[in-house]
Amino acid sequence: NNKGYGLRPGFCGEWSAGYAKENGMTGDDCGVLYLTANTISSCVPRTTGAKEKFEEALPDWPTEREFEADYDGSQEKGYNAAATIFTANPQIKNWIIMAINDEGAAGATRALEEAGLDSGSVVCGIGGYLAKLEFQKETPSAFRATAFINYVDVGAISAEELMNYILNGTEIPMDTRTPATIVTAENYIEVMKDQ
């Protein structure tokens, strides 16, 4: 069937808004960038959820300092999408970036570094598989957090739904949202220990 798996939305928006508040990233030189993938149905809620939670936490954030850039989910396209936004908005010196996956977050991080904007910026991804490499660096990068999706959970949920269908005739939902945990350099080893 056309079963879809997606992340429960909002994790990155909540974390990023909290980070922005704690670090005074609310001035006129601060901007928000959502790296989107609008052609991938399971990724659309990641962006809308992040945006809703960010705006809920910071309701006075000016919309003229919010940007979206679409990419195909690859690191290279994430880099290009972010770099284009940075070039078009030189008034923004500090970026709060949320991507639909770790590839986009890593690409945006490299684009920040190339533009010399990384020291005052922060990036949050989704996945965990590339973020852990950033967290292991001796000098921390702007890629500070990710919404970790435990793929063991995805397999377990799939198996349970299939068995319920086979044994009980319970319809398999057409859409299932998986849980996630925000991981940072401080907690990723503990949270991701079985990965």
Secondary structure, DSSP 4 states (H G I P E B T S, - for coil): ---EEEEPTTHHHHHHHHHHHHTTTTSTTEEEEEEE-TTSTTTHHHHHHHHHHHHHHSTT--GGGEEEEE--S-HHHHHHHHHHHHHH-TT--EEEEEESSHHHHHHHHHHHHHHT--TT-EEEEEESTTHHHHHTSSS--SEEEEEE--HHHHHHHHHHHHHHHHHH-PPPPSEEEEP-EEE-TTTHHHHTTT-
